[in-house]
Amino acid sequence: MREIHKIHKAEYRPIADLVTYSPMPTRSLQQIDPFIFLNHHGFQRYPERNQGLPFGPHPHRGMETVTFILEGDIMHKDSSGHESVIGPGGVQYMTAGSGLIHAEVSSAEFKRNGGDLEILQLWLNLPAAKKMITPNYVGLQQEEIPTLDLDGERVIAQQLFGEWNGVKGAFEGTFPITMSTIYLEKGGKFQKEIPAEENIFFYIVRGQLKVNDSEVMLRNLVEFGNSGEKIEVEALEDSIVILGHALPFNEPMVAQGPFVMNTQRQIQEAYEDYQNGKFGTWNH
């Protein structure tokens, strides 16, 4: 079985009135190459006539985002012309690449009516050779994402990237990566063999799990070592987990604000290009 190196508790980092927890980066964990950042917003309930999510227009370069909408909705708009509103159970995949401006806000309906909200955003690094690829965005609703059943349907996995038990993921990754959102009923179990050389991203969104004989609570990230291949998971209560794995890039990384590059000079260039209008124009 894979050795567990350490379990990292997400730090509480509210953004305005948005409840937010983040297990990475922190003082104890910078990244799990190529997984570099996670924000867990909610769970919380918004009243009627609320301001919604606070993420107005801002730039990105050199990385990707995977956004998981568990409750509520998120309206995406970017300078490449993409626009969508994705609801509960849906997922958004954005490649910033050479640079774009985007906004992630709540729909007019959510701001008017309020409701439950729980959304997570994971940042993926891009390899040096693909930092400057053309930006892209795909938003899929829950029913558009393939699933697989495990343990007599006590475990259901949304397959996002890569393949698992013959089920191909909904998104075509920029680099080889496997990722699932896994919903477990209490008592549900699954096993997965993951090549030892691949790094594992394992974050418990809700519930409590037994992971390779260690009990892990919600809002904790499990950092695995690179010896052993099997992970065994059992739900001690109804749970949700995000599980991803990929080969590390083993490249230098400089992350500053919304930009993730390989050198400080490239970060400077990103700021200059953004200020000079090279990330496209923003039409409100």
N, C-alpha and C positions, 0 to 999 in steps of 0.2 A: 504493500500500500504506500501511497505518497506520504512522505513525512510532512507534518504541519510545522512550519517554522515559527509562526507567531499569529495571534489573533488580534486584530486592530479594531478598537471601538471607534465609531464615527464621532467626530467632534461637532458640537453644536455651533453653527455659524449662521444665524438668521440674516436674511437680506430684506431690509425694510420689514414689512409685516409677514414675510414669507418664512415659515419654519424650514430650516435647512440644516442638514447634517452632512459631514464630509469625512470619509475615512482615508482619503488620499487626494493630494499630498498632505502629509503631516510631518511633524518632527521625527516620528518613528518610521514613516514609510513614504519615500519620495515617489516611487512608481513601481509598477510590475510590468516592465517593458514587454509589449508596446502599449499597455493600458496606463494612462497617465493622470487621470483626474476623474473624480466622481462627486456629484452633488445629488443629495437625496432630499427633495422638497416635499414637505408634508409628512405624515397625513395631517390635514387640517380641513376645517369647514369654513367656507367663505359665506358671508351674509349677502343678502340682496344688495344691488347697487354698489358693488365693490370695484376696486381698481384693477383687479386681476394680477397676472404675472408682471414683474417689473422690468423685463428684459427688452427694452426698446432697441432701436438700430445700433449695432456695434459690429466691428470687423473681426475677421479671423483669417489666419494663413497657416499652412503647414501641418494641419491636423484634421481630424474628423470628429463628428459628434454622433452618438447614438442616444436617442431620447425615448424613454419608456413612459407611456402615459397609463397609469393604473386607474386613476380617478380624475375627473375633470376633463379639460381639453387644452389644446395648445394650437394657436394660429401661427403658422410660419410664413414669413415673407422674406425674400432676399433679392439682392441686386442683379442676380442672374435671371430673374423673372419667375421663379418658382413661388407658389402660394398654395396653402392648404390649411384646413382645420382637421386635426386628428383627435379622436375621442378615446374613451376608456378601452384599454387592451391594445391600442395601436402603438406603432413605433415609427420614429423618424430617423433617417440616416442621411447626414449631410457631410459631404467632402468639401472642406474649405479650399484645399489645394493652394493655387496661386493667389487666392484672396477674394473674399466677397464681404458684403455687408448684409446682416440679417437681423430680423426682429423675431422674438418669441413671446407672444402675448396671449392673453385669454380672448376667446371669442366674445362678440357683443352679447350673445345669449348668456354666456357664463357670467359676464360682468353685471348683467341685468338681474339674473335669477339667483346667482350664487350656487353653492353646492360643495360637495367633497372634492378635495384635490390631493393627489399624490403623484409626483412626476420625478423621474430620475434622469440625469444626463451624465453619460460616460464619454470621456474624451479618449480617442485613439490617436497615437502618434502616426505620422506617415514616414516611410523610409526616405532617406535623403534623395534617392533617385526619383521619388514621386511627390516631393514637397510642392512642386510648382505645376501639378497637373490641373486641368480645367475643373473648376468647381462643379459640384453636382448635388442634387437633393432628391430623395424619394421618401414620401410619406405614405404609410399603409395603415388602413383600419384593421381592427382585430380579425375580421372575417377574411382578410386578404393574406393572412400569415399562416403558413402550414404548421400543423401540430402533429406530435406523436404521443401515443398513449403508452405508459409503462406501468407495471405492477397492477394489472387489472383495472386500469383507468384511475387508480388512486394518485398517479403522477401524470401530469400533462405538461409537455414541453412545447413552447412556441419556438420553432426553429428559425433563427434569424440569419445566421451565416454558417457556411459549411454544411456538412451532412452528418446525420446521426440516425442510425438504424434504417438507412435507405431513404430518409426524408431530407430533401434538399432545402436549404435555407431560402428565405424570402428575398434576401439582398445578395447582390454580387459584391464581395469585398474588394477593396483596392489592392489588398495583399492577402495571402492565405490566413484565414481566421475562422474559428468555429465559435458560435455563441448561441445561447438559448435563454429564454425566460422560463423558469420551471415552477409550476404550481403543484404543491403537494398537499394532499389530505393527511390528517393525523394518522400516523402508522404507515404511510406510503414510503416506499424505498426505491432507490435506484443505484446502479453501479455504472461507472464509466472508466474505460481505459484511455489514458491520455499519455502520449509519448513523453518520456522523461525530459527530453530537451525542450519541450514547450512550456512556457510559463502559463499559470492558471490564474484567472480572475474569478473570485468566488465571493459574492456579497449577498448577505441575507437581508432581504427587504422587509419581510414580515415573518413572525413566528419564531420557532426554535427547532434546531436540527441537531442530530448526532452526525458528525462528519469524521469519518475514520476514527471512531471511538471517542472523539471530543465533543462535548455539548457546546453549541454556539447559539447565542441569542440574536434577535433582530438587530439591525444597524451595526453589524460586525462584519469585517472583511477577513477572510481566512487567507493568510499568506503561506503558500506551500513551498517546500524546497524542490529540488530537481532530482530526487532519487525516488524510485518506485513509480508505478504507472497507474495504479487503481485508486479511484476514490469511491467510497461507500457512504451513502447518505440515507438517513431515516428521519422522517418528520415526527417530532415529539408533540407538535400541534400543527394546525393548518399553517402552511408556510409558503413564501415565495422567495426564490433565489435567482440571481443572475449568474450564469456560469459561462465564461469565455476562456479560450486558450489559443495561443499562437506562439510561433518561434520569436524570441527576442531579436531586435535589430542590432543590439550591441553597438550603437552609434552614439556620438556625443549629442546631448540635447540641451538646448537653451530655451526655456519657456519664460516669457515675459508678457503679462497681461493676456491678450487674446491670441498671441502669436507663439508658435512652437517651431523652432528652427534648429539648426545644427551649430551655428556660431552666433556670437554677439553681433558681428557685422551684418548678418542676415536679418537679425531682429531690427537693427537700425534701418536697413533697407525696407523692411515691411512697414515701419512707421512712415518713412518718407514716401513710399508708393501710395499708402493710404491717404496721406495728406495731399498728395498730388493727383488724387482722383482715379488712381489706377485699379481700384477695387469695384469699379462700376458706379453708377449713379443711383441714388435712393429716391424713389418716387413715392411719396406718402399717399 
